[in-house]
Each structure stands twice: as structure tokens, then as C-alpha cells.
Amino acid sequence: MEKILRIFNKEYGNLSQAAILLGSFTFLSQILGLFRDRSIAHFIGPSAILDTYYVAFRIPDLIFISFASLISVTVIIPFIVRRMSGEEITPSAQKFLSDIFSSFLLLLTLVSILAFVFMPKLATLVAPGFDSFHQEKVILLSRIMLLSPIFLGLSNLFGSITQIFQRFFVYSLSPILYNLGIILGVVFLYPMWGIEGVAIGVVLGSFLHCFIQLIFVLHSGFKPKFYFRVHFQSVKEVVLVSLPRTLGLSLNNIALTLIVVLASYLKSGSISIFNLSLNLHSVPLGIFGISYAVAVFPILSKFYSANNVEKFKENIISASRQIIFWSIPATFLFIVLRAQIVRVVLGSSSFSWDNTRLIAATLAVFSLAILAEGMIALFSRVYYAKGETKRPLWINLFSASLIVICANVFLKIFEQYPFFRDFTESLLKVVDVPGTEVLMLPLAFAVGSIINFLLYLHFIKRDFLSGEDFVAKTFFQSLGASFFMALGSYGALNFLSGVFGTTTFWGIFGQGLIAGIFGIMIWIFVLFVLKSPELADLAKTLKQKFWKTKVIAPFQEDL
């Protein structure tokens, strides 16, 4: 028990250790997420009723992004750090936390009540292509899930405390418990109450997401108290800084919502196809991109607050190279092994071969954006660590608008130009599969994300890393190694198809696993020949006694 408690309270001040810890738990969370999606595919399958579930998510998600994200960790952490005395909790920091807790709990509750009342109007906006029966389902499910943005919003606030103290273990547990709650809803509540049981599971998961972090916050000395007499100057400070960021995130969420609006007019099950493939592509993004971005953010905040410019730049470069190093091979593997991944994760009695092929094709298109999204997560946090939120707002505004425009344009081109349709279907091997127009939605998303990343890269180099070509070597080394990895994996797939067969779960699993391992071995060998510094850093990190590493001294002493 003492060892378990030590893990819960361990401080991770090394970027690679923190990122590996976050990545490991993100991987576990993603495994649960895959099990969640497999359960959904098994019990429900891509269908009109599953479409209503995914559409119902849009309104609670929009509330969370538009209001709860006002107290996101990327905004709150610098405010709390400035009010602390080193690593000591001060009355000023305690009062600030209570003011934020009180005002935003009240705001989220009020907004959720209003959304509950006006849900019939909101449902017609997000699902205009649904018939009256399925729109009623959207209303009911959305109303059930309105509790989730309240719990997740508070979890955002509590997560800022766990990150300040670098208790990434606790922080990493919350998404695992969130997915666990949804799985319980799918496996146990869906058979009893139908799709409404899945919505109840979402609420349960969001509660657990919040509860695990609240436990640490209460034991850390930060004890948020609800006050009616709030010092609104503190709240105003947070809102003024976070509002541009929140608007930027809202724009991305609105873009996804508008894509769902377009999908509601497509073939039944298109929204399910889109969301299931979106979730699959989020696995490598969460493990490699988001993990490094989350791990480096409190470090960036502290170095910027201490005016240590060199360390600030050094951590930007290090995290950028690591994200590129991992994201490119993940992209190649997901494209080559897409059919095996989809069939192993989602294949069940309710999941047809046509569903597998279409989601595999959609996943391949989504995978083009893995690197871009990981770098966006990092670069946006660079600006947030500085306290600047306007630059990310304008970049996100442009890219979100581009995503919506591209989605409409691509759908029209796909419909009106048979050559483009035939080329796309042939390239992705879905020639005889109905509903391929859904492929235009992830294509629009990928194009918008890549342009978003390129804009961020331009401004990051101009504002922070002027004259430094800090990613070129890592990019080309990883790209070259990943190319040979993809060739090896593809060749192994063709060879193993005659050995394992492709008609059973274990045959597909064995084929994909061995082909993937063979490709990864080639990737490592090529990087070794190229003397990749990231590969050497990985080997060094893994050699360390990860769980027994001495507790890192406070950052202020290092500065």
C-alpha cells in the first residue's frame, strides 16, 4: 500500500519520464476506449440509432468547450503559479481557486439548465437531416448527458492542481475512469435501457473523471470552497485571458458539429462511421502528441514565468522533435494496417465487412492529420504558457472555417465528378461499398489540420525560434525510416495473408501484429543507421529505473 501511495504522490519533473508516464496511461485509456468502441460496434453497430448517440454528444461537448474550458489547465496554471510561493500554497492561491470554483460551478449549472429547456430547438440545428423519431432521441440523450460538462469542467480545474504538483499519475487516471464509466454503460446498462443506458454511462464516466482528481486536490492543501461573495476581479482576469482560447476551441468544435450536420443528410450510419474512425485515429494522437504537449506545458509555464528563455526554447524544441519522431511512423502504420486494426478492434457480429472497409478507408484519411494535430496541441500550449491566446484564436478561426468550406466543396466534387469519386474509391479500396461520400469529411478535417499546423509552425519560428531549423533533421530521419517500415509491413502482410488467412479474428490479429512488429524493427534499424538522437534518448530513458527515480527538486531551485 505504501508503494501504491508513493506512485500516486510521485512528482515527475523530467519531460521524457512525464511524457512516457502520460503516454503509458493514455495508451491504457485508449485501450479502454477501443474496448468501448468495440462494445458499441458489437451491441449496436453503425446505424441510425448510434448516429443519434454521437449527435447527442455535440451539444454537451459544445457547452464544455465554450464554458468549462474557460478554466482549462492551460489557462489556470500560470495564474495559480504566480500566486504561490515556490511550491508553497498561499492564502492568495487558495482564495483564487475558490473564487474560480464558485463562479464557474454556478455558470456551468445555469448554462446546462438553459440547454435542457431549449434542447428541442438545439436538436433540430445539429441533426436537421434526422426524422422526428431520431430527433426526439437526440433530445433525450443530450439532456441526460448535460451533467457531463459540469463534472468535466470541475475536473479541468482540479487537473490544474495535479499538474502544478506534477502528479501526472493521478492526472492520467481520469480519462481511464471516464472510458470505464462509458464501458459499464454499454455493457450493462444498454441491454436494460437501450441507448439511454449508454448516455448514463457517459455521465458516470465524467463523474469518475472528476472524482479521482478531487481526492488529490483535497489532500494537497488546496480545498476549493463555494462562496457567493466572489472576488470577480480574479474571475475577470481568467476570462479575459481564456476567452480567445475558448473561442478558438469552440470554433473547432463548431466545425466538427457542422460536419455532423452535413453527415446527417448522408447515408444512415455515416455519423457512426465518422466518429468510430475519428476515435481510432485519436489513439496514436493521444499517446504520442497529446502526452508530450501535456507533459511539457507546466514546464514551459514555469520557465516563462522565471524569464528563462533558453530553457523555454529548449523544451519547445525537445517536445517538437519527440512528437514528430513518434507521429510519422504511427501515421504510416495506421495507413498500412488500417483494415487489420479496424477488424480487430471493431469486428463483431453486428459489424459487416463493408463497415470494416469503409471505416478503414476513413481511418486512413484521418491518419494524415496525426502529426499536424500533435504539433498543434504543443504549439498552442507554447502560446498559452506565455499567456497569449489571441494568436491561437485567429489561427483556429481560419482553419475551422477552412474545414467547413472544404467539407462542402469536397462533397460536391465527389458527387458531381465521377473521375474523382472513382479515383478515391480505388485508392482506398472501397469501390463497391455504399456510403463512400463520408470520406470527404475526414479529408476536409485533415486538410484543415495540416494548414493549421503550418500556420502555427510559421509563427512559432517567428515569435520564439527565429532562425532555427529545429525539426527538419528529425522529420526527414523519421520520414525515411517510416517509409521503409511501411514497405516492410506491407510486404509482410501480403506474405502472411497466405499463412494466417483473413477469415478469423486470430488470423487477422496475427497477420497485423507480426507485420507491424516487422515494420517497427525495420524502422528502428534505419534510425540506428542514421544515428537518430531521438532513438538514443529513448534508449537512455528506458534504461533508467523509471518507477524508482529520485523525486525531482522543485523547479524554482533549478532556475
Helices and strands as residue ranges (DSSP letters): H 2-8, H 15-43, H 48-66, G 68-71, H 73-83, H 91-117, H 119-126, H 132-144, H 147-164, H 168-184, I 185-189, H 190-193, H 195-220, H 232-263, H 270-284, I 285-290, H 291-305, H 309-336, H 338-346, H 353-367, H 370-386, H 390-416, H 418-427, G 436-439, H 440-463, H 472-500, H 505-529, H 533-543, G 546-548, H 555-558
